[in-house]
Amino acid sequence: MDILAMGTQLLKDNLGVDVDPNTLSSALSSLMGDGQGNVDLAGLAAKMGQSGELGALVNSWLGDGANASISADSLKSLLGESGVTNFANAIGTDPNTAAQGLADAVPQMMDKASSGGSLLDSVGGLSGLMGAAKSLLS
């Protein structure tokens, strides 16, 4: 499963802007990955695990039940205001529209990536996710 391609399609559907898919993929990779075509959802999940509120959200995304929603403001805080602004500028929209599109797409990306446990397995299960989050606090 190509998470970047899926995220690009979700964002293209959600944002309502006419943007080249390659530009959107590049901007998404720069915002949530290494800028080289990779998206680091495991790192994002670990970062979310640091917060009680966001930790509960990521647990819903990684589990088999319904995905809890995240606000655009929480997502901007998580990804960084300047990162979301740079993402918005790269795709030709405003930061609030970009943040809302991301807030709609990221839970779905995380949910699909964790289907069958692959994302959780990559961080050592739920306990590994929490351990990674605790190590970031040290």
C-alpha positions in Angstrom: 0.0 0.0 0.0 1.4 3.4 -1.0 0.5 5.8 1.9 1.7 8.8 0.0 -0.4 8.1 -3.0 -3.4 7.4 -0.8 -2.9 10.6 1.1 -2.5 12.6 -2.1 -5.8 11.3 -3.4 -7.6 11.9 -0.2 -6.3 15.5 0.0 -7.1 16.1 -3.7 -10.7 14.9 -3.0 -11.0 16.9 0.2 -9.3 20.2 -0.6 -11.3 21.2 -3.7 -8.2 22.8 -5.3 -6.9 22.0 -8.7 -3.3 20.9 -7.9 -1.0 18.6 -9.8 -0.8 15.3 -7.9 3.0 15.3 -8.0 3.1 18.8 -6.4 0.6 17.6 -3.8 2.6 14.4 -3.1 5.8 16.4 -2.8 4.2 18.9 -0.4 2.7 16.1 1.7 6.1 14.3 1.9 7.8 17.5 3.0 5.2 18.1 5.7 4.8 14.6 7.1 7.9 12.8 5.9 11.4 13.2 4.6 10.6 15.1 1.4 11.8 12.1 -0.6 8.5 10.4 -1.1 8.0 8.9 2.3 5.4 9.7 4.9 6.3 9.0 8.6 3.0 8.0 10.1 4.7 5.9 12.8 6.6 9.0 13.9 3.4 11.1 13.9 1.6 8.4 15.9 4.4 8.4 18.5 4.3 12.2 18.7 0.5 12.1 19.2 1.0 9.5 21.9 2.7 12.2 24.1 -0.6 14.0 24.6 -3.6 12.5 26.5 -6.1 14.0 24.1 -4.2 13.3 20.9 -3.1 9.9 22.2 -6.8 8.9 22.5 -7.3 10.1 18.9 -4.4 8.1 17.5 -5.6 5.0 19.3 -9.0 5.3 17.5 -7.2 5.6 14.2 -5.0 2.6 14.8 -7.8 0.4 16.1 -10.5 -1.3 14.1 -13.4 0.9 15.2 -14.5 4.3 14.1 -11.9 7.1 13.7 -12.2 10.0 16.0 -11.9 13.4 14.3 -9.1 15.9 14.9 -9.6 19.6 14.6 -7.7 21.6 12.1 -6.2 23.7 15.0 -5.0 20.5 16.7 -3.5 19.3 13.5 -1.7 22.6 12.9 -0.3 22.4 16.4 0.8 18.9 15.8 2.4 19.4 12.4 3.6 23.0 13.1 2.0 26.2 12.0 4.9 27.0 9.6 4.8 23.5 8.2 1.1 23.7 7.4 1.6 27.2 5.9 4.4 26.0 3.7 2.3 23.0 2.6 -0.6 25.4 1.8 1.6 27.7 -0.2 3.1 24.8 -2.1 -0.4 23.6 -3.2 -1.9 27.0 -3.7 -4.4 27.3 -0.9 -4.7 29.0 2.4 -3.4 27.4 5.7 -6.9 27.0 7.2 -8.2 25.1 4.1 -5.0 23.0 4.0 -5.3 22.2 7.8 -8.9 21.2 7.4 -8.1 19.0 4.4 -5.3 17.4 6.4 -7.6 16.9 9.4 -9.9 14.9 7.2 -7.2 12.9 5.5 -4.7 12.1 8.2 -7.0 9.9 10.3 -7.9 7.9 7.1 -4.3 7.5 6.2 -3.4 6.3 9.6 -6.3 3.9 9.7 -5.5 2.4 6.3 -1.8 2.2 7.2 -2.6 0.3 10.4 -5.0 -2.1 8.8 -3.7 -5.5 9.7 -1.3 -4.1 12.3 1.5 -3.0 9.9 1.9 0.5 11.4 1.6 -0.7 15.0 4.0 -3.5 14.2 6.6 -1.0 12.9 6.6 0.7 16.3 6.4 -2.5 18.4 2.7 -2.5 19.0 0.7 -0.2 21.2 3.2 -0.5 24.1 6.0 0.3 21.7 4.1 3.4 20.5 3.7 4.6 24.1 7.4 3.8 24.8 8.5 5.8 21.8 6.3 8.7 23.0 7.8 8.5 26.5 11.3 8.5 25.1 10.6 11.7 23.3 9.7 13.3 26.6 13.0 12.3 28.2 
